[in-house]
């Protein structure tokens, strides 16, 4: 019997995105607390200056709190909503899958789907980022029989053309530093997507470039929108955006040439 569809944050441990960043905000906040204490005592500064330093400390702590919320809760809320627009996929691909959050959410939401998750498994992108951590999370959710995690570069995917109904990318493509590399990732996602398939992206920068390239590739019904404060990675200056694009049904869809470089 097929398991019922499930939504919400899955069980397991999913690490922290770019784990050094929230600790930087906390460290800066702590530093300004020290400055404020010294300002009001040893340095003998006026009260207004001491209060200003205290406010700056609170702002830094607030940035850290927003980041923690985004990585531990906010992104899961956004993907829970985004997957409502995934159609009814039979086979899905998760680019830069990390510890498997979106792969597992997809498998839980669609009980008949099989998912491939690919990543380069870099700790700088996500703490504890290993294929075994992703597999353990899949086992905890009872979907390990429908998910395969493997090492793969999203700019040169080891899959045939037109083989996935759904391609997802969560906070992954921006980690490619070159414009050519990010373009190659979009091209590859499009190449492996079946006509009628859907591409769902959540990212924090360069999303206008993604939309432009998808338009050049012939995407239809492209929707790009701000994802709101729940995924502010310290504040509105590091906001996230979502992209939903559908590949045309025509059998004559042209594929971009396979990239000849790695990133």
C-alpha angles and dihedrals in degrees: 000000000000115000116243119259114266132197136187132060111331125231118266141060119294105177128222124296111241087351097201093062102071091044089054090057091048091048092051090049091051091048092054091048087059091047090051092050092049092044092057095045124017097023096045095215121166118273094251091058092048090050090049091055090049091052091051089051090052091049091054091049089049091053089052092049092052090050093050090049092050095050099039102037117353099067091050091054091050094049091048086060096039093055088061084074096050097095115215105312123192095188127023138186124207114201116210089004097179112183090352105263099142094033090056094042088053092050092048093048095048110039094193099047125106117209134205115199120193129187143151088230099229118171091209089066096045132000116253090008105175134133090240091056089052092048091049090053090049090052091050089056096044094240101103091110090064102042129072119191118198142160111265143148112234090214090062110028121193094223135102124251119277098008105126130067092198134028121188132187120184118192089322114105094062088063088073102090101204126071090224090054094050090048089051090052091053090046092051093048088052094046095055094043116100120233105273090026125128133234117205120189133180114185143146105225144017091030092134088060089053092052092048092051093046089053090053089051092054102257116168129209093019110184121187122178143158112264095214136232094313089079101037104135093213098327146338090296087069099041125153128233132199127220127195118184132172124210113229117256094230113117090220095070109142120227124219114248115269110265117256096204140059128225 
